[in-house]
Amino acid sequence: MSVDSRQARRLPPLGRRQPSAPLTPQSLTSSPASPDDNELMGRGTVPFWDGRSPQSPSSCSSWSSGGSRGSRGGRWADPGACDALCLLILDDRRSSGAGQRRPLPPALYAENVAPFLRFDEPLPDMVYALGGRNQSRGPLDTVEMLDTWRGQWTACAPMPTRRAGSAAASLPDGRLVVIGGYDQRGIAEGLLGTCDVYDPFTQSWEKSGIPNLKRARWGHGCASLGGKIYVAGGCSLQPNAQPREAFMETLRCCEVYDPAENRWSMCAPLQIGRSGFRIVALEGDRYLAAVGGCDNVFGRAETQPTVELYDSVLGQWSLLETRLSQPRTTAAAVAIGGGDILVMGGAPSLSTTEIYHVAAAGRCGDEERGGSATSASMPEGRMGCQAAVIPLPKPGGAFPLTCRPSVVVVGGERCEEGGGDIPRVNQFASVPVYDIETGKWREDGIVPPMAGPRTAVALCVGKGRVTA
């Protein structure tokens, strides 16, 4: 796969433009790269747009320019452009002794490096929105990728199975796994325990791979931790029951997938049965947090303000004393560093946002802070949404020198009381963006809307690679 960066700024065709002066790594940075800087995987790249001009949707084929599908090597049309870009990125990542970044003119990248650059494989921090439910079409097989190099949503190959209420996670090799949910037959007859596997490098779905869950489920939580995938809670049919909603239950059970053994195993159950909650992996590859949810979807349901913590070393879930500021289910939740979790929206169509401090429970080395602090509310209340953390250019800034971690919220819906007995439902295609540094929601529309509205979507950030 190839990303042709020329299209974002309408630069001359690849290979036809020559730098006005010889381009060398020394011309871009005054400090040499350290041995630790040789690894450019992860968040070394930044979006290829200026943070002000989102592009229109495209398809995967439209951003494959040169190179064969499945090729995994970076291509460089100009000798030295690779070194120049690497050092430019490294200089952006490195701070001076005073903790301040050394600014470099963005024109160096736009004029001297970008015209000669293309990749034959996915880059880091591409966001994949998989399936979900549309009000008129029901469960979807639609897959869209937020192309963070060009600031646009890209249509990818559809899933083999329509899925809503599913979850997704990434494997160590970069493949994405979509797990469980329900299809067009509904939450009982259409209950799924299957897993679909997508390879971003070949842009295709694998016909065989991961075995089925031990318990089919929807509305479950899911996260990757230590190279394994954890799935917990959700709703399922009672054992040996007929596929009817009356025989469904909210689960406590948790499963873990080990790619080395290619099998699911049962692990410690949640303290409380939960559906519509989120599982967040915290820093350090040891802890998972289960946030909010609903404890009995098919009985006297109670929306939860509680949070549980899973210790992968001890192999157990613990109910934390610190609670959310208000009960939430089908909210969006992401880890934003330092043991903090940003929790946004949720039923009943909340717009409120809070920062939950897991460190308050003494689990992450910070005994002084406690409680849950409110943050800026979302532009519109929504439930059934998902979120991810990716680097985006700061307002008015240009790449690659102004990128910082941001939270994108994808999908969801809002229920409003109408004139009749049935509430009016408004589903969202828009993508609000939360700036972690300022603690505010951006108003510049940096991320364009998806091709169509949907809720109960699965969301996953691709690992990608930067190679030279």
LUMKEMI-133308 format. One record per residue (C-alpha): y, x, z. Coordinates in pm, 1 decimal. Layout:
N
+----------+----------+----------+
|       py |       px |       pz |
+----------+----------+----------+
|        Y |        X |        Z |
...
+----------+----------+----------+
This chain:
468
+----------+----------+----------+
|       py |       px |       pz |
+----------+----------+----------+
|      0.0 |      0.0 |      0.0 |
|    344.1 |    126.5 |    -77.7 |
|    683.4 |     42.0 |     62.3 |
|    955.6 |    118.6 |   -189.3 |
|   1270.3 |    160.8 |     16.9 |
|   1498.9 |    158.2 |   -288.2 |
|   1490.4 |   -218.3 |   -313.5 |
|   1673.5 |   -268.7 |     16.5 |
|   1987.5 |    -87.4 |   -102.0 |
|   1944.0 |   -113.4 |   -481.8 |
|   1914.5 |    262.1 |   -515.5 |
|   1826.1 |    426.9 |   -848.0 |
|   1460.0 |    431.2 |   -952.2 |
|   1232.0 |    662.8 |   -759.9 |
|   1222.2 |   1013.0 |   -898.4 |
|   1527.3 |    974.7 |  -1124.4 |
|   1792.1 |   1064.6 |   -870.8 |
|   1851.3 |   1418.4 |   -750.7 |
|   2045.4 |   1520.4 |   -440.2 |
|   2393.7 |   1649.9 |   -503.3 |
|   2303.7 |   1961.5 |   -303.9 |
|   1970.4 |   2120.5 |   -212.4 |
|   1820.2 |   1920.7 |     71.4 |
|   1665.0 |   2120.9 |    351.7 |
|   1562.8 |   2034.5 |    706.4 |
|   1831.4 |   2271.4 |    832.9 |
|   2097.4 |   2063.4 |    661.4 |
|   2002.8 |   1761.0 |    869.8 |
|   1959.9 |   1897.1 |   1220.5 |
|   2079.4 |   2192.5 |   1417.0 |
|   1786.6 |   2209.7 |   1657.7 |
|   1426.6 |   2300.1 |   1570.9 |
|   1143.6 |   2056.0 |   1627.0 |
|    939.1 |   2113.7 |   1939.5 |
|    556.8 |   2114.9 |   1931.8 |
|    561.6 |   1771.3 |   2095.6 |
|    767.0 |   1636.9 |   1806.6 |
|    499.8 |   1700.3 |   1546.0 |
|    342.3 |   1360.7 |   1609.7 |
|    543.7 |   1091.5 |   1436.6 |
|    317.9 |    796.1 |   1501.0 |
|    446.9 |    490.0 |   1682.3 |
|    816.7 |    411.0 |   1691.2 |
|    947.2 |    695.7 |   1480.8 |
|   1064.3 |    478.3 |   1195.8 |
|   1332.4 |    216.4 |   1196.0 |
|   1418.2 |    -82.9 |    980.4 |
|   1543.2 |    -11.8 |    629.3 |
|   1845.9 |   -237.4 |    641.3 |
|   2181.1 |   -230.8 |    811.9 |
|   2122.1 |   -503.4 |   1066.6 |
|   2357.2 |   -740.9 |    888.0 |
|   2189.9 |   -847.4 |    563.6 |
|   1841.9 |  -1001.9 |    598.3 |
|   1652.9 |  -1015.4 |    271.6 |
|   1480.1 |  -1315.7 |    116.8 |
|   1102.3 |  -1364.1 |    158.1 |
|    862.7 |  -1188.2 |    -77.0 |
|    491.4 |  -1132.4 |   -108.6 |
|    275.6 |   -834.9 |    -19.5 |
|    235.5 |   -751.6 |   -387.8 |
|    611.9 |   -727.7 |   -433.3 |
|    639.5 |   -436.7 |   -193.9 |
|    344.3 |   -245.9 |   -334.3 |
|    509.7 |      4.1 |   -565.1 |
|    295.8 |    285.6 |   -691.5 |
|    -27.8 |    408.4 |   -541.8 |
|   -353.1 |    218.7 |   -518.4 |
|   -431.1 |    -51.3 |   -266.0 |
|   -591.3 |     97.1 |     38.7 |
|   -447.5 |    442.1 |    -19.9 |
|   -362.9 |    604.9 |    312.7 |
|   -146.8 |    898.8 |    212.7 |
|    230.8 |    917.0 |    211.5 |
|    390.2 |    995.3 |   -127.1 |
|    703.9 |   1200.0 |   -165.5 |
|    882.0 |   1232.2 |   -498.6 |
|   1096.0 |   1526.6 |   -392.9 |
|    980.9 |   1847.4 |   -218.3 |
|   1150.2 |   1875.4 |    117.8 |
|   1227.7 |   1504.7 |    151.0 |
|    934.0 |   1470.8 |    387.5 |
|   1058.9 |   1748.9 |    614.4 |
|   1410.8 |   1615.7 |    597.6 |
|   1308.8 |   1265.8 |    701.7 |
|   1081.0 |   1391.6 |    978.0 |
|   1353.8 |   1603.3 |   1130.5 |
|   1606.3 |   1325.1 |   1093.2 |
|   1378.8 |   1090.5 |   1285.2 |
|   1302.7 |   1352.9 |   1547.9 |
|   1669.4 |   1426.4 |   1597.6 |
|   1725.5 |   1055.8 |   1654.7 |
|   1448.7 |   1045.6 |   1914.4 |
|   1559.2 |   1356.4 |   2100.5 |
|   1839.6 |   1340.5 |   2355.7 |
|   2073.5 |   1615.3 |   2461.1 |
|   2078.5 |   1760.7 |   2812.1 |
|   2340.0 |   1506.5 |   2915.6 |
|   2116.6 |   1220.7 |   2800.4 |
|   2333.5 |   1138.5 |   2498.8 |
|   2207.3 |   1118.9 |   2142.2 |
|   2364.9 |   1351.3 |   1889.1 |
|   2495.2 |   1126.7 |   1612.0 |
|   2416.6 |   1204.0 |   1251.3 |
|   2592.9 |   1039.5 |    956.4 |
|   2380.7 |    750.2 |    826.9 |
|   2480.8 |    853.2 |    474.4 |
|   2252.5 |   1155.7 |    504.8 |
|   1956.9 |    922.6 |    518.0 |
|   2080.6 |    659.2 |    273.8 |
|   2198.9 |    903.6 |      6.7 |
|   1976.1 |   1209.5 |     40.0 |
|   1641.0 |   1097.7 |    179.0 |
|   1579.0 |    728.9 |    111.4 |
|   1593.8 |    752.7 |   -270.5 |
|   1292.6 |    984.4 |   -266.2 |
|   1079.5 |    805.7 |     -9.8 |
|    791.1 |    564.2 |    -35.8 |
|    476.7 |    498.2 |    165.7 |
|    130.0 |    393.7 |     56.5 |
|     36.4 |    235.5 |    390.0 |
|    188.7 |      2.0 |    650.2 |
|    446.4 |    148.7 |    881.7 |
|    466.5 |     89.3 |   1257.0 |
|    622.1 |   -219.2 |   1413.6 |
|    548.3 |   -470.0 |   1139.4 |
|    516.5 |   -813.8 |   1304.5 |
|    240.3 |  -1046.7 |   1184.0 |
|    265.1 |  -1424.6 |   1239.4 |
|    -79.9 |  -1573.4 |   1189.4 |
|   -169.6 |  -1938.6 |   1151.5 |
|    -22.1 |  -2196.6 |   1385.1 |
|     43.0 |  -2565.9 |   1341.9 |
|    292.2 |  -2738.4 |   1114.8 |
|    396.4 |  -3093.7 |   1193.7 |
|    305.6 |  -3224.5 |    848.7 |
|     28.8 |  -2983.7 |    741.2 |
|   -157.6 |  -2938.2 |   1069.1 |
|   -333.4 |  -2606.4 |   1145.0 |
|   -237.7 |  -2332.9 |    897.5 |
|   -402.5 |  -2036.9 |    728.4 |
|    -58.2 |  -1890.6 |    651.5 |
|     16.0 |  -1526.4 |    735.5 |
|    363.5 |  -1375.5 |    720.9 |
|    466.5 |  -1020.3 |    802.5 |
|    813.7 |   -925.7 |    922.0 |
|    882.1 |   -621.9 |    704.4 |
|   1106.8 |   -425.1 |    937.5 |
|   1190.2 |   -171.6 |    665.2 |
|   1350.6 |   -433.7 |    445.1 |
|   1449.7 |   -700.5 |    695.6 |
|   1247.0 |   -983.1 |    543.7 |
|    934.6 |  -1189.3 |    588.9 |
|    651.0 |  -1106.9 |    349.4 |
|    364.2 |  -1342.1 |    260.6 |
|     22.2 |  -1185.3 |    318.5 |
|   -327.5 |  -1295.0 |    222.5 |
|   -411.9 |  -1625.2 |    396.2 |
|   -667.6 |  -1633.8 |    675.6 |
|  -1024.2 |  -1737.6 |    587.8 |
|   -993.5 |  -2010.7 |    853.4 |
|   -707.9 |  -2243.2 |    941.2 |
|   -617.7 |  -2177.8 |   1303.5 |
|   -375.4 |  -2312.6 |   1561.3 |
|   -371.7 |  -2226.0 |   1930.2 |
|   -538.6 |  -1892.7 |   1853.9 |
|   -444.8 |  -1543.9 |   1972.3 |
|   -425.9 |  -1203.0 |   1805.6 |
|   -449.4 |   -837.7 |   1903.6 |
|   -475.9 |   -499.9 |   1732.5 |
|   -769.6 |   -260.4 |   1732.4 |
|   -730.7 |    116.4 |   1779.1 |
|   -789.5 |    169.1 |   1405.6 |
|   -496.1 |    -57.4 |   1313.8 |
|   -689.7 |   -368.1 |   1212.6 |
|   -576.5 |   -704.6 |   1348.4 |
|   -808.3 |   -959.6 |   1509.0 |
|   -733.5 |  -1334.4 |   1523.8 |
|   -941.6 |  -1500.2 |   1793.7 |
|  -1044.3 |  -1859.0 |   1864.4 |
|   -816.3 |  -2161.6 |   1832.5 |
|   -893.2 |  -2484.6 |   1649.2 |
|   -892.9 |  -2588.5 |   1283.3 |
|   -792.6 |  -2902.1 |   1091.3 |
|  -1067.9 |  -3107.2 |   1260.0 |
|   -882.7 |  -3098.2 |   1592.0 |
|   -912.0 |  -2944.7 |   1937.9 |
|  -1263.6 |  -3077.9 |   2005.3 |
|  -1455.6 |  -3094.3 |   1676.6 |
|  -1256.6 |  -2804.1 |   1534.9 |
|  -1288.0 |  -2577.2 |   1839.2 |
|  -1336.4 |  -2215.1 |   1725.2 |
|  -1511.4 |  -1918.7 |   1879.4 |
|  -1496.3 |  -1707.2 |   1565.1 |
|  -1281.2 |  -1401.8 |   1495.6 |
|  -1110.8 |  -1310.4 |   1168.2 |
|  -1027.7 |   -944.4 |   1102.0 |
|   -736.0 |   -834.4 |    883.5 |
|   -692.2 |   -481.5 |    750.7 |
|   -321.3 |   -414.2 |    681.8 |
|   -412.4 |    -99.4 |    488.4 |
|   -614.1 |   -291.0 |    226.7 |
|   -420.7 |   -618.2 |    268.4 |
|   -748.7 |   -807.7 |    296.9 |
|   -961.5 |  -1006.3 |    539.9 |
|  -1303.2 |   -869.5 |    626.4 |
|  -1600.5 |  -1096.7 |    564.5 |
|  -1799.1 |   -961.9 |    857.7 |
|  -1710.1 |   -771.8 |   1168.5 |
|  -1647.4 |   -895.5 |   1519.4 |
|  -1899.9 |  -1137.2 |   1675.3 |
|  -1806.1 |  -1477.6 |   1814.9 |
|  -1664.7 |  -1529.9 |   2161.9 |
|  -1913.4 |  -1631.1 |   2428.9 |
|  -1696.1 |  -1938.2 |   2495.7 |
|  -1503.8 |  -2095.5 |   2209.5 |
|  -1147.0 |  -2168.4 |   2322.2 |
|   -788.4 |  -2245.4 |   2227.8 |
|   -464.3 |  -2197.9 |   2420.1 |
|   -599.5 |  -1875.1 |   2566.7 |
|   -422.1 |  -1552.2 |   2654.6 |
|   -499.2 |  -1226.8 |   2476.2 |
|   -389.5 |   -861.6 |   2489.1 |
|   -506.5 |   -509.8 |   2403.6 |
|   -552.1 |   -262.2 |   2686.9 |
|   -715.6 |     79.7 |   2678.7 |
|   -852.5 |     26.9 |   2328.0 |
|  -1022.9 |   -301.1 |   2423.3 |
|   -923.1 |   -664.8 |   2367.9 |
|   -909.8 |   -904.5 |   2662.4 |
|   -926.1 |  -1283.6 |   2621.2 |
|   -887.9 |  -1516.2 |   2919.3 |
|   -848.0 |  -1883.2 |   3003.3 |
|   -770.0 |  -2151.3 |   2748.6 |
|   -940.5 |  -2484.5 |   2683.4 |
|  -1302.3 |  -2538.0 |   2582.1 |
|  -1577.0 |  -2798.8 |   2578.5 |
|  -1790.5 |  -2827.3 |   2886.7 |
|  -2130.8 |  -2660.2 |   2834.4 |
|  -2365.8 |  -2869.3 |   2619.0 |
|  -2106.6 |  -3147.4 |   2588.7 |
|  -2030.5 |  -3357.9 |   2283.5 |
|  -1722.2 |  -3249.1 |   2083.3 |
|  -1482.6 |  -3499.0 |   2240.4 |
|  -1156.2 |  -3440.5 |   2420.5 |
|  -1293.8 |  -3621.6 |   2725.4 |
|  -1542.0 |  -3336.7 |   2772.9 |
|  -1293.3 |  -3050.0 |   2758.3 |
|  -1197.1 |  -2825.9 |   3049.0 |
|   -947.0 |  -2552.3 |   3134.6 |
|  -1114.6 |  -2213.2 |   3172.7 |
|  -1100.3 |  -1930.9 |   3425.3 |
|  -1348.5 |  -1708.7 |   3242.6 |
|  -1241.5 |  -1383.5 |   3078.2 |
|  -1406.8 |  -1181.6 |   2801.9 |
|  -1348.0 |   -827.4 |   2683.8 |
|  -1426.1 |   -685.9 |   2339.9 |
|  -1529.1 |   -321.2 |   2313.9 |
|  -1496.5 |   -197.4 |   1952.6 |
|  -1724.2 |     99.0 |   2026.2 |
|  -2009.9 |   -142.9 |   2099.9 |
|  -1886.4 |   -428.8 |   1879.5 |
|  -1958.8 |   -693.6 |   2139.5 |
|  -1794.8 |   -930.6 |   2384.8 |
|  -1876.3 |   -905.4 |   2754.2 |
|  -1778.8 |  -1129.0 |   3043.0 |
|  -1545.6 |   -978.3 |   3301.8 |
|  -1380.8 |  -1101.1 |   3621.6 |
|  -1244.5 |  -1458.5 |   3596.2 |
|   -886.8 |  -1565.5 |   3660.1 |
|   -801.6 |  -1693.4 |   4005.8 |
|   -670.0 |  -2016.3 |   3848.0 |
|   -785.8 |  -2185.9 |   3529.2 |
|   -500.0 |  -2156.1 |   3278.1 |
|   -413.2 |  -2269.1 |   2928.9 |
|    -90.1 |  -2212.8 |   2739.6 |
|    -18.7 |  -1894.8 |   2934.1 |
|     52.4 |  -1544.5 |   2807.0 |
|   -121.9 |  -1217.6 |   2886.2 |
|    102.9 |   -912.0 |   2882.2 |
|    -17.4 |   -550.1 |   2887.1 |
|    197.1 |   -336.8 |   3116.5 |
|    279.0 |     30.3 |   3082.5 |
|     12.2 |    279.7 |   3176.8 |
|   -296.5 |    116.5 |   3019.5 |
|   -421.0 |    -20.1 |   3351.6 |
|   -269.5 |   -362.1 |   3423.4 |
|   -254.6 |   -700.6 |   3252.1 |
|    -33.4 |   -985.9 |   3371.8 |
|   -120.9 |  -1353.6 |   3317.0 |
|    205.0 |  -1548.5 |   3314.7 |
|    248.2 |  -1922.3 |   3375.4 |
|     45.7 |  -2182.7 |   3189.0 |
|   -108.0 |  -2516.7 |   3281.6 |
|   -397.7 |  -2537.4 |   3525.7 |
|   -573.0 |  -2858.5 |   3417.4 |
|   -480.0 |  -2973.8 |   3070.0 |
|   -723.7 |  -3268.6 |   3070.0 |
|   -673.2 |  -3384.7 |   3427.2 |
|   -379.2 |  -3397.2 |   3665.5 |
|   -214.9 |  -3102.8 |   3497.9 |
|     25.9 |  -2882.3 |   3689.0 |
|    253.8 |  -2638.5 |   3508.7 |
|    226.6 |  -2301.6 |   3677.2 |
|    499.7 |  -2073.4 |   3816.2 |
|    229.7 |  -1826.5 |   3923.5 |
|    141.5 |  -1483.8 |   3784.5 |
|   -188.7 |  -1297.9 |   3811.3 |
|   -245.5 |   -925.3 |   3770.5 |
|   -563.1 |   -771.2 |   3631.2 |
|   -651.4 |   -419.4 |   3742.6 |
|   -882.8 |   -270.0 |   3480.6 |
|   -988.9 |      5.0 |   3721.5 |
|  -1093.1 |   -236.8 |   3996.0 |
|  -1201.0 |   -500.4 |   3744.7 |
|  -1040.7 |   -798.3 |   3916.9 |
|   -755.6 |  -1050.3 |   3893.7 |
|   -514.4 |  -1092.0 |   4186.7 |
|   -269.6 |  -1377.5 |   4239.9 |
|     75.8 |  -1229.5 |   4302.2 |
|    306.0 |  -1359.8 |   4573.4 |
|    616.1 |  -1338.9 |   4356.0 |
|    651.3 |  -1646.0 |   4132.8 |
|    848.8 |  -1732.2 |   3824.3 |
|   1183.5 |  -1896.1 |   3892.2 |
|   1042.5 |  -2217.5 |   3742.4 |
|    703.2 |  -2337.9 |   3614.8 |
|    640.5 |  -2263.2 |   3246.8 |
|    364.0 |  -2324.2 |   2996.3 |
|    347.5 |  -2218.9 |   2628.7 |
|    641.5 |  -1986.5 |   2697.0 |
|    687.3 |  -1648.0 |   2529.3 |
|    643.3 |  -1334.7 |   2740.4 |
|    664.9 |   -960.3 |   2667.3 |
|    672.2 |   -640.0 |   2870.0 |
|   1009.8 |   -465.2 |   2845.4 |
|    937.9 |   -156.1 |   3055.7 |
|    950.3 |    -56.8 |   3419.6 |
|    704.4 |   -327.0 |   3523.1 |
|    938.7 |   -598.9 |   3394.1 |
|    831.5 |   -900.2 |   3187.5 |
|   1079.2 |  -1106.3 |   2986.5 |
|    972.0 |  -1472.6 |   2997.3 |
|   1140.4 |  -1715.0 |   2756.2 |
|   1132.3 |  -2089.4 |   2704.4 |
|    817.4 |  -2295.2 |   2747.2 |
|    745.3 |  -2660.7 |   2816.7 |
|    929.6 |  -2885.6 |   2855.3 |
|   1142.8 |  -2731.0 |   2575.3 |
|   1315.4 |  -2484.9 |   2807.7 |
|   1592.8 |  -2253.2 |   2690.9 |
|   1603.6 |  -2053.0 |   3013.8 |
|   1502.8 |  -1687.7 |   3024.7 |
|   1403.3 |  -1472.4 |   3320.0 |
|   1295.2 |  -1117.7 |   3393.2 |
|    991.0 |  -1116.8 |   3618.3 |
|    947.9 |   -797.4 |   3818.1 |
|    578.1 |   -718.8 |   3850.1 |
|    686.5 |   -410.5 |   4042.5 |
|    796.1 |   -644.4 |   4322.8 |
|    431.7 |   -683.1 |   4420.1 |
|    399.8 |   -309.0 |   4473.4 |
|    165.5 |   -270.1 |   4178.2 |
|    372.9 |    -45.2 |   3955.1 |
|    524.7 |    204.1 |   4195.8 |
|    851.3 |     23.6 |   4271.6 |
|    853.7 |   -120.7 |   4623.6 |
|   1225.9 |   -193.2 |   4646.1 |
|   1289.1 |   -459.9 |   4383.8 |
|   1159.8 |   -813.7 |   4414.3 |
|   1183.5 |  -1163.7 |   4278.5 |
|   1264.0 |  -1287.7 |   3931.8 |
|   1611.4 |  -1250.0 |   3782.7 |
|   1764.7 |  -1491.8 |   3534.3 |
|   1888.5 |  -1367.5 |   3198.4 |
|   2081.9 |  -1520.1 |   2908.9 |
|   1935.7 |  -1847.6 |   2782.6 |
|   1796.6 |  -1882.9 |   2430.9 |
|   2019.1 |  -2047.9 |   2169.0 |
|   1780.0 |  -2346.6 |   2166.2 |
|   1506.0 |  -2456.0 |   2399.8 |
|   1156.7 |  -2415.4 |   2257.5 |
|    794.5 |  -2421.6 |   2365.4 |
|    477.7 |  -2308.3 |   2189.7 |
|    648.3 |  -1982.3 |   2091.0 |
|    537.1 |  -1618.4 |   2092.1 |
|    732.7 |  -1293.1 |   2118.3 |
|    705.4 |   -921.9 |   2043.2 |
|    908.4 |   -607.4 |   2110.2 |
|   1014.2 |   -402.4 |   1806.6 |
|   1300.8 |   -160.3 |   1728.0 |
|   1596.4 |   -315.4 |   1543.1 |
|   1939.8 |   -175.8 |   1451.3 |
|   2211.3 |   -251.8 |   1703.5 |
|   2477.6 |   -504.7 |   1592.9 |
|   2678.1 |   -359.9 |   1306.5 |
|   2472.0 |    -41.8 |   1310.5 |
|   2280.9 |    130.6 |   1035.2 |
|   1939.4 |    289.7 |   1040.9 |
|   1791.2 |    521.8 |   1143.9 |
|   2030.9 |    629.1 |   1415.7 |
|   2114.2 |    303.6 |   1591.2 |
|   1776.6 |    144.0 |   1655.9 |
|   1681.9 |     13.6 |   1999.3 |
|   1406.6 |   -209.0 |   2142.0 |
|   1458.7 |   -578.8 |   2079.9 |
|   1256.7 |   -894.9 |   2139.5 |
|   1184.1 |  -1132.3 |   1851.1 |
|   1074.1 |  -1489.2 |   1931.3 |
|    859.9 |  -1654.5 |   1665.4 |
|    764.0 |  -2018.0 |   1615.2 |
|    767.5 |  -2301.9 |   1863.1 |
|    898.4 |  -2654.2 |   1881.9 |
|   1136.9 |  -2874.9 |   2072.8 |
|   1059.7 |  -3228.1 |   2185.7 |
|   1347.7 |  -3470.0 |   2222.8 |
|   1349.7 |  -3828.2 |   2337.6 |
|   1407.2 |  -4057.3 |   2041.8 |
|   1481.6 |  -4423.8 |   2013.6 |
|   1114.2 |  -4524.5 |   2044.9 |
|    817.8 |  -4437.3 |   2261.4 |
|    729.5 |  -4129.9 |   2054.0 |
|    950.0 |  -3823.4 |   2114.8 |
|   1110.3 |  -3653.5 |   1816.8 |
|    961.4 |  -3308.8 |   1748.8 |
|   1159.6 |  -3030.4 |   1584.9 |
|    961.0 |  -2720.5 |   1487.7 |
|   1125.5 |  -2383.7 |   1435.4 |
|   1124.2 |  -2128.3 |   1154.3 |
|   1422.7 |  -1941.7 |   1300.4 |
|   1370.6 |  -1613.8 |   1489.2 |
|   1600.8 |  -1552.9 |   1787.8 |
|   1649.0 |  -1186.8 |   1882.5 |
|   1708.0 |  -1065.1 |   2238.7 |
|   1879.4 |   -728.5 |   2286.9 |
|   1705.9 |   -563.0 |   2582.7 |
|   1989.7 |   -315.5 |   2636.2 |
|   2263.7 |   -578.6 |   2667.9 |
|   2050.6 |   -861.1 |   2806.5 |
|   2196.0 |  -1100.8 |   2548.9 |
|   2077.4 |  -1299.5 |   2248.0 |
|   2214.8 |  -1173.8 |   1921.1 |
|   2431.2 |  -1401.1 |   1710.0 |
|   2425.2 |  -1203.6 |   1384.3 |
|   2103.4 |  -1351.8 |   1241.7 |
|   1951.1 |  -1006.3 |   1198.4 |
|   1601.1 |  -1149.8 |   1140.0 |
|   1577.0 |  -1423.8 |    874.7 |
|   1370.1 |  -1739.2 |    932.5 |
|   1006.3 |  -1765.4 |    831.9 |
|    911.7 |  -1947.8 |    513.7 |
|    830.0 |  -2261.7 |    712.4 |
|    838.5 |  -2392.8 |   1069.4 |
|    531.1 |  -2374.1 |   1291.0 |
|    420.5 |  -2372.7 |   1651.0 |
|    110.2 |  -2248.2 |   1836.6 |
|    122.5 |  -1935.6 |   1619.1 |
|    -59.6 |  -1608.8 |   1693.4 |
|    158.6 |  -1297.3 |   1689.7 |
|     65.8 |   -931.2 |   1663.2 |
|    253.1 |   -603.6 |   1605.3 |
|     82.9 |   -369.0 |   1360.0 |
|     34.5 |     -8.0 |   1460.3 |
|     97.5 |    142.7 |   1116.3 |
|    132.2 |    515.1 |   1055.2 |
|    386.3 |    771.4 |    944.3 |
|    213.0 |   1056.4 |    763.9 |
|    333.8 |   1355.9 |    573.7 |
+----------+----------+----------+
